[in-house]
Amino acid sequence: MTIRYTPRGVCSRAFQIQVEEGVIQDVHVEGGCDGNLKGLSSLLKGMKVEEAVSRLEGIRCGPKPTSCPDQIAQALKTVL
């Protein structure tokens, strides 16, 4: 399944996440910090959705109450 998610409160404009049988297959992020998000996307490939959510949820970006990793966790929670 493909998750399409519009993040809130961050620089990224959109996420497209491919999940099969509870495992992340691919993460594509539009906008945001290119290198950091490419690295994060690479690390998430092959990870179980539950594991990714537990690791990413609650991460903040400076004074913001959220971050791109936190928003990815919110997107992934839609399939739990």
C-alpha positions in Angstrom: 0.0 0.0 0.0 1.1 3.6 -0.6 0.6 6.2 2.1 0.3 9.8 0.8 0.6 12.3 3.6 0.8 16.1 3.9 2.9 16.9 6.9 2.0 19.9 9.2 4.4 22.3 10.9 7.5 21.3 9.0 9.4 22.3 5.8 8.6 19.1 3.9 5.5 19.4 1.6 4.5 15.8 1.1 5.4 12.2 2.0 4.9 9.1 -0.1 5.6 5.9 1.8 5.3 2.4 0.4 4.5 -0.3 3.0 4.1 -4.1 2.3 3.1 -6.5 5.0 4.0 -4.1 7.8 7.5 -3.3 6.4 8.5 0.0 4.9 9.7 -0.5 1.3 10.3 3.1 0.3 10.0 6.6 1.6 9.9 9.7 -0.7 9.9 13.2 0.8 9.2 16.4 -1.2 10.9 19.5 0.2 12.7 19.7 3.5 16.4 19.1 4.3 17.3 17.0 1.3 20.4 15.1 2.6 19.0 14.4 6.0 15.7 13.1 4.6 17.4 10.9 2.0 19.5 9.4 4.9 16.4 8.9 7.0 14.5 7.3 4.1 17.4 4.9 3.5 17.5 3.9 7.2 13.7 3.3 7.2 13.7 0.8 4.3 13.2 -2.7 5.6 12.1 -1.5 9.0 8.8 -2.6 10.5 6.2 0.2 10.7 5.8 -0.3 14.5 9.5 0.1 15.1 9.8 3.2 12.9 6.9 4.8 14.8 8.4 4.1 18.2 11.8 5.5 17.1 10.5 8.6 15.3 7.4 9.8 17.2 8.0 12.8 19.4 11.2 14.0 17.8 11.2 17.8 17.7 13.0 20.2 15.3 14.4 23.0 17.4 11.6 24.9 19.1 8.9 23.4 16.8 6.6 20.9 18.5 7.2 18.4 15.6 9.7 17.4 13.0 9.9 15.6 9.7 10.7 12.3 11.5 7.7 12.9 13.8 5.5 13.6 10.9 6.6 10.4 9.1 5.6 8.6 12.3 2.2 10.2 12.1 1.9 9.1 8.5 2.9 5.5 9.4 0.4 5.4 12.3 -2.4 5.6 9.7 -1.6 1.9 8.7 -1.4 0.6 12.3 
